[in-house]
């Protein structure tokens, strides 16, 4: 779904709070809260600065013992959901 060199950026309109093994995100434009846990929280941490899709993918692959195809499918789904909610953008 995403090209390896696609740049992913966290929206500047989102603030984050760390919780026990989770992250709470607030989209300041919409006033909507979102919760991320486990690997989704790690994705968000990786996006503290703009990253390529490949960089995010590689960070997850290094951290989790997971099949590469499953990782790609899950990451694609998460990023599409984050984009739909206005939490990340692609450039």
N, C-alpha and C positions, 0 to 999 in steps of 0.2 A: 504494500500500500504506500509506504513512504520510501523515498530515495535515500540511500545512505548518507548523502551530503546535505540533506534538508536540515536547515537550522531551526531549532525549536527554542522558543523563548517563553519564559513565564510572563504573564501579563503584569505590567506595573500597577494595575488596579487591584491586585490580590495581595492580601496580607496573610501571614501564616503563623500559627501557634503550635508548638510542639506539645504533644500529649504523650501518655504512656504508649509506646509502640504505634503511634498514629500522629497524624497532622490534621489540624482544623484550618481550613482555608475560608477566607471571607472575600467574596467578590464585591468590592466597594461600589462598582457601578450598579449592580443589581441588588445588593444587600443580601445575597444568598450565601449560606454557609455550605461547605462541602467537607466530607471526611475522607481522608486517605489513610490506609493502614498498610503494613507490610511492605511489599515490593512497590506499591504505588507511592508510598511515602519516600522510598529511596529514589524513585524517578523524580519526584519533586525536589529532593535535595540536590540531585544531579543538575537540575535546571536552575540552580542559584545563579548561574551565568549561562548565557546562550550556548547550546551544545548542538552538535550534529546528531542526527538519528543514530548513526553508527557509534558515536561516543556513549550515548545513553544505553544502547543495546549492549555494547561491550562491557560497560560498568555492571549491568545486571548479570550478564553471563559470567563475569568474574566473581560475583557475589553469591549466585545461586547455582545449585547443581540441577540444571533443567535442560530438557531437550530444546535445541535451538529453534525448531519450528514452532513449538508451543510458546516459547519466549517471544518470538516475533509476532505471533497471532495475538498474544495477550498484550504486548506493548502497543501494537497497532490499535487495538480496541480501546485501551486506556487513553492513548493520545488523541484519538478521534473524539472520545467522550470529553476530555479536558478542553479540546478546541470548541466543541459544540457548546460548552458551558462558559466559554470566554475566558478560560483560565490560562491557556497557552495560545501562541500564534506560531505560524510557520513562515519561514522566509527563504 
